[in-house]
């Protein structure tokens, strides 16, 4: 019979053999960040992410989710790839983690290999794999398991490796030797707080998701608040600014996982090309990628905002075409973008669409866009016949 020490070391070695770069062990106790989660939820900082709510206590206590669990094996898988994001306004910025294949399948496949190895080592043991779709506070547990510390941007940071990794875990009824929790090494640095375009990091270690570009472009299903659209820039899926400036990420190592390398078209894609994609083209292009989380209409919404921020007259024609889109979400953001770009063609199209638009919110967006054109002194405002109709 293997002792706790021997078994724990074997499992750590098996986790690395399964393809994980880092592994830690923690007892299946109440998550260290449970109280922080409750305060965060009470303040409404989760926005529309109702799945983050914890009415039955499963996020706060892993044993409420997996009652028989005694130990959690927490693992990390690097996804860092070194290609830079383009600053060109005609290109879209996609968060680094979504450049390659959807990470859920990659993490899950390695967890299944670890699960098989653990069950072979200890026949009859119970196991349950989990990734971030499960109601578990994986970042808090990873911190308790010694994998890293929760940085001021709330992402998990690892000394000399940074923050570019995915987390997962395996619950088991085995008693394993736990690791010591990690120490905070952020010090007095506030680079992540200072760089955030929307000031979403409202205090060290506190992120208001309602202001976060990642939330706005991925999780939010409705309109992006008008006041936040200019700060989004050319970001069309997520935002890496707070990680890009983190000093610890200077030490990040390129992922060995080939599936996380950028797919053709996912790295700095042309915005005009994206806004013209049909649903079928979008489905084929982003099949098995995390980008599908935004949904087709939400993705077009993001692209329209980026085009409006870019200000290129070349974007007017495809945005005008989107004024007739079946989705009110797309029509409304296309109207906003046209109001930002200006020009006689944009104005003519907005006036035309105003006559037939039945959705109250879209009509409001059109009216506000036309008002903005008036305030900007658009030199084409007198060229449109029937504007007063």
N, C-alpha and C positions, 0 to 999 in steps of 0.2 A: 504494500500500500504506500503510495507516494505521500510524503509529508507535505504540509502546507507550503513550506519554503520551496521544495523541489517542484511541486505542481505549479505554483505561481510563476516560477522562472520558466518552466516549460511552456506555459500558456503565453507568456510574453514573447518567447522565441517563436512560437507558432503564429502569433499575430504578425510578426515581422515576415515570416515565411509566407503568410497569406497576402503580403503586399503592402501592409501598413507601415508608414515610417515611424510612428510613435505609438506607444501603448502605455496605459496606466490602469491601476486597479483601485476601486473605491467600494466601500461597503454600501449596501442598498438602503441608506438612511435618507431622511428628509433632505432635499436638495439645499445646498448652502444659500442659494439665491432666492429661496421661496418667498421670504418676506419682501425682498426687493420687487419680485414679480407682483405681489399683491398691491403694493404701493403704486407701481407703474400702471396696473390695470385700473385702480381706483381713480387715477388722474386722467384716465382715458387716452393714454399715450399709445395704445395699440391701434387706435383708429378703428377701421372696419374689420380688423383681423379678429373676429369673434372666436376663432379656433384657439386663440391664445388664452382665452378665459378658462378658469379652472374650478368650475362649480363642484366637482367631485374630488378635488384634491390630488388628482393623478400627476399633475405637473410638479406639485410641491413635494410629493412623496412617491418615489418609484415603486414602493410596495403596494400602493393603492392601485397601480397599473399592473404590476406583476407581483401578486401577494407572496409567492413562494421564493422570490429572489433574496439571496443573501449578499451577493457580490455583483458589481457591474464592471466589466472589462471595457474601458473606453479607448477608442482608437482614433487616429488621425491619418488622413491621406492627403498628401500635397497635391495642389493643382497649379502651382505657379508656372507660368510660361513668360518668357522675357520680352515678347514683342511689345512695343510701346503703342499707346493709343494715339491716334491722330488728333491734332488740334484743329485740323481743317474744318471749317463750319459746314462744308457740304458733305461731310462724312459723319456717320452715326457712331457713337461710343456705346459699346456693349460691355457690361461688367466681365472681368477676366474669367470668373468662374463658369460663365455660360458660353465661352468660345468653342468648347469641344462638346463631347457627348454628355448627356444628362448624368450627373454624378450619382443619382440615387441607385441606378443599376450597377454602377461600378463599385460603390461602397457595399451594396447589398451582396454582390457576388463574392467579395472578399470576406464579408462576415459569414457567409455560408461555408466558406472554406475553413475559417477559424472555428465555426460551430462544429463541423465534422471532426476536426482535429481534437477539440476539447472532449467531445463525446467518445472518441476513440481512446483518449487518455483516461477518462473517467466514465466507463460504461454505466448507463442508467441515470446520469445526471440530467437535469432539466436546463434548457437554454431558450433564450428568446432574443433574436437580433432586433436592433432598432436603428433608424436614421432620423433625420429631422422631421419626418412626417409623423412620428410617434409623440405622444404627450409626455415628453421627458425634457427637463432642462439640461440639455447635453453640455452647454458651455459651463454652467456651474459645476456639474459633475466632473467635467474634464479638468477644471481648475482644482477641484478637490483631489482628483487622481494624479495631480502633478504634471499634467500635460502642458500647462501654461497658465497664464493669468489673464483675467478679463481686463483688457485695456480701457483707456478712457473713452474710446469709440465704441465700447461694449463688445468688440470682437475678441476672440481668444488670441493671445499673443504668446509666442514661445521664444525664449532667449536664443539668439543666434539663428533662428529660423523664420521669425516673423509670424504672419497671420494667414498666409495663403494655404489653408488646408480645410478639408471637410472633416466633420466629426461623425462618429457612429459608435455603436456599442453592442455588447452582448450581456444580457442578464443571465445569471446562473444561480442554482441553489448550492453551489460549492462554496466552501469557506476558503478564500484566497487572501494572501498577505496584501493589505492595502499599501498604496504609496503615500508619501508625504505630500501635502498640498503645495502648490507652487506659490512663490512669493511675487509680489508686484514689483516690476522693474520699470514702470513708466516715469517715476521720479517727478520732476517739475515740468516735463515736456507737455506742451499743449498744442502740438502741431496739428493733430487731427481735429481738435476743436476749432482752431483758427481757420483751417482751410475749408470747412464745410460750407458749401454755397448757400444753403438755406438755414444755417445755424440750427440744425436739427439736434446737435449734441448740446443740450441746454445746460448741462453741468457735467463735470467729470464723471464718467461711468453712467450717465443718464441720457438716453436717446429718445427723443419724441418722434415716434415713427410717423406721425401725421405730417412732419416737415421733411422727412428723409426722402431723398430722390429714389432710393431703391424701393421704398414702400409706394411712392407715388407712381412709379413706372411699372411696377410688377404686381403688387398686392391690391392696390386701389382699383376698383372696377368702374367707378363713376368719373365725372370730370375732374381734372386736375385744377385745384384752386387757381384763379387767375393771377393772384399775387405771387404765386410760386413759379409760374411758367417761365418767366424770363431767366430765373436762376438755374433752370434745368439745362440750359445750353444745348449741346448736341447729344446729350445722354438719352438713349432710347431704351435701355434696359439696365437698370441698376446704376450704381455709382461706386467707384473705387477710390475717390479722392482721399478719404481718411486713412486708407491703407497705403496708398501710394506715397504719402509723405511721412509715414511712420519710420523712424530711424532703424528700428529692428528689421524692417523688411529689406534693408540693404544686404542682409545676409541670406536672403531666401535662396534656396536651391531649386533648380528647374525640376519639375515633376518627372518621374520615370514613367508615368502612365501615358501611353501614346494616345489614348482616347481623349485626353484633356488638351491635346494640341489644337490650335485653332482650325476649325473647319473652313473650307473655302467659302468666302462670303460673310463669315461672322466677324472678321477683324476689320474694323473701320469701313463698313459698307457704304456705298453712295446713298444718300437719303432719298434722292429723286427716284432711284431704282426701287427702293423699298416702298415708297408711298403708292407706287403703281402696281404692286403685287396683288394678284387675285388671291382669294382664300385658298384655292388649290395649290398655287405656287408657294404661298406661305407655309402651308402644311408640309409640302415636300421639302422645302429648303430647311425648315427648322425641326424636322422630324427627329425625335430622340434627343432633343436639346432642352435645356432648362428654359429657353426663351418661350416655349409654349405656355409657360405659367402665366404670361401676360395676356393670353388669348389674342386672336386676330384683331378684333376691334380695339382692344387696349394698346396693342402694338402700333396700329395705324395712328391712334391718338397721340402716342409718344413721338412718332415720326413727324406728325403735323406740327407739334410744338417745336421740335428741333428745327424744322424748316422755317417756321416763323422766327425763331431766334437767329437763324442763319441769314435771313434777309435777302436771299438771292432771287432776282426776277425770274430766273430759270425755273423756280419752283411754283410760279403762279399757275401755269397751265395744269399740272397734275393736282394741285390743290383745288383749283376750280372744278375739276372733274369729281373730286371727293365731296363737293357741296351737294352732289346728288347721291351720295352713298346711302345705302339702306339703313345704316346705323346712325342714330342721332348723335352718339358720342363722337363719331368721326366727323360728321358734318359740323358740329359745333366747334371742334378744335381746328378744323380746316378754315372756318370763318375767322377765328382768332388769328391764325397764321397769316391769312391774307390781309387782315387789318394791320399787321405788323410790317408786312413787306411793302404795302402801298402800291401805287400805280393805277392808271386808268382801267386796266383790264381787271384787276382785283376788285376795284370799286363797282364796275359794271356787273360783275358776276355776283357780288354780294347783294346789290339792289335787285337783280333778277331773282335770286333765291329768296329774298325777303318776301316777294309777292306770293310765292307758293308754299313757303315753309309753314307747317302746322304745329311742329313741336315748340312749346313755349320757351324752353331753355335754349334751343337753337336760335329761335327768333331773337332772344335777348343777346346771344353772342353776336349775331349779325348786326343788331342795332349798336352794340358797344364797339364793334369793329368799325362801323361807319362813322360813329362819333369820334373815334380815334383818328380816322382819316381826316375828318373835319378839323380837329384840333391841330393836326400836323400840317394843315394847310395844303392838302393834296392838290396839286395843280391840275388834276383831271376832274375836279368835282363838278365842273360845269359842262363836261362833255357827254354826260349820260342823259339821254332823252327820258322824260317821264319820271324823273327822280322824286318829284313831289307827289306822285300818284300813290 
